[in-house]
Amino acid sequence: MSRNRERGGSKLKAILWLLVLVAGVFTAFKVVPVYIDNYSLQDKMQTEARFATVNRPTEDHIREVIFKEIQALEIPAHSEDIKVEASPRGVKISVDYTVNVDLKVYQLKLHFNPAVDNRSLY
């Protein structure tokens, strides 16, 4: 007799947990690639800063290399968003951009500001 009182309560809980799990997987599917692209951009910026400290290219050349990487990664940033400071003491590179992630029921805005600073040893 006690089994008749439940009337599908456990089925409802299972469906709700399944919906939460699906929403979490969907959100991760949309958000994780954005963070991976930011990490790749930051890695490229660090590499370019190291080479620029030794090779001494112009600020425009450094900006061009970083912008090509931004275009390859399809990051919504413009050339004006890239700040480069090259001096005999070292190289500083920063990019400021925001990515809009469409989660169907919510528009998530992720703001990124990767920056690197590579100083010369002499």
C-alpha positions in Angstrom: 0.0 0.0 0.0 2.8 2.5 0.7 4.1 2.2 -2.9 0.8 3.6 -4.3 1.3 6.9 -2.4 4.5 7.9 -4.3 2.8 8.1 -7.7 5.8 9.0 -9.9 7.7 11.4 -7.6 11.0 9.7 -8.4 10.3 10.0 -12.1 9.9 13.7 -11.8 13.1 14.1 -9.9 15.0 12.0 -12.5 13.6 14.2 -15.3 14.5 17.4 -13.4 18.1 16.1 -12.8 18.4 15.1 -16.4 17.3 18.6 -17.5 19.9 20.2 -15.2 22.6 17.9 -16.5 21.7 18.7 -20.1 21.7 22.4 -19.4 25.2 22.1 -17.8 26.6 20.2 -20.7 25.1 22.7 -23.2 26.5 25.6 -21.2 30.0 24.0 -21.1 29.8 23.2 -24.8 29.2 26.9 -25.5 31.6 28.5 -22.9 34.7 26.2 -22.8 35.8 27.0 -26.4 35.8 30.7 -25.6 38.2 30.1 -22.7 40.4 27.9 -24.9 40.6 30.6 -27.5 41.5 33.1 -24.9 44.3 30.8 -23.6 45.6 30.3 -27.1 45.7 34.1 -27.7 47.5 34.6 -24.5 50.0 31.9 -25.4 50.6 33.6 -28.8 51.0 37.0 -27.1 53.6 35.5 -24.7 55.6 33.9 -27.5 55.5 37.1 -29.6 56.6 39.2 -26.6 59.6 36.9 -26.0 60.7 37.1 -29.7 60.1 40.8 -29.8 62.3 41.4 -26.8 65.2 40.0 -28.8 64.4 40.8 -32.4 63.1 44.3 -31.8 60.3 44.5 -34.4 58.1 47.6 -34.7 55.0 47.9 -32.6 52.9 47.8 -35.8 54.5 44.5 -36.7 53.7 43.0 -33.3 50.1 44.3 -33.5 49.8 42.8 -37.0 51.0 39.3 -35.8 48.6 39.4 -32.8 45.7 40.6 -35.0 46.3 37.7 -37.4 46.0 35.3 -34.5 42.8 37.0 -33.3 41.3 36.6 -36.8 42.4 32.9 -36.9 40.7 32.2 -33.6 37.6 34.2 -34.6 37.8 36.4 -31.5 35.6 39.5 -31.7 38.4 42.1 -31.3 39.7 44.8 -33.5 43.2 46.1 -34.3 42.5 49.1 -32.1 41.9 46.8 -29.1 45.5 45.6 -29.2 47.9 47.7 -27.1 51.6 47.3 -27.7 54.4 49.0 -25.9 57.9 48.2 -27.2 60.9 49.8 -25.5 64.5 48.8 -24.9 63.4 47.6 -21.5 60.9 45.1 -22.8 57.6 44.5 -24.5 54.1 44.8 -23.2 51.1 43.5 -25.1 47.4 43.6 -24.0 44.1 43.0 -25.7 40.7 44.0 -24.3 37.6 42.3 -25.7 34.2 40.9 -24.8 32.6 37.7 -26.2 28.8 37.3 -26.2 27.7 33.7 -25.7 24.2 32.8 -26.7 22.8 30.3 -24.2 19.3 30.5 -25.9 17.6 31.7 -22.7 20.4 34.1 -21.5 23.0 36.2 -23.3 26.3 35.7 -21.4 29.0 38.4 -21.8 32.5 37.2 -21.0 35.1 40.0 -20.7 38.7 39.1 -21.3 41.9 41.2 -20.9 44.9 39.0 -21.6 48.2 40.9 -21.0 51.8 39.9 -21.1 55.0 41.8 -20.1 58.4 40.5 -21.1 61.3 42.5 -19.8 64.8 42.5 -21.3 67.7 41.1 -19.2 70.0 44.0 -19.9 
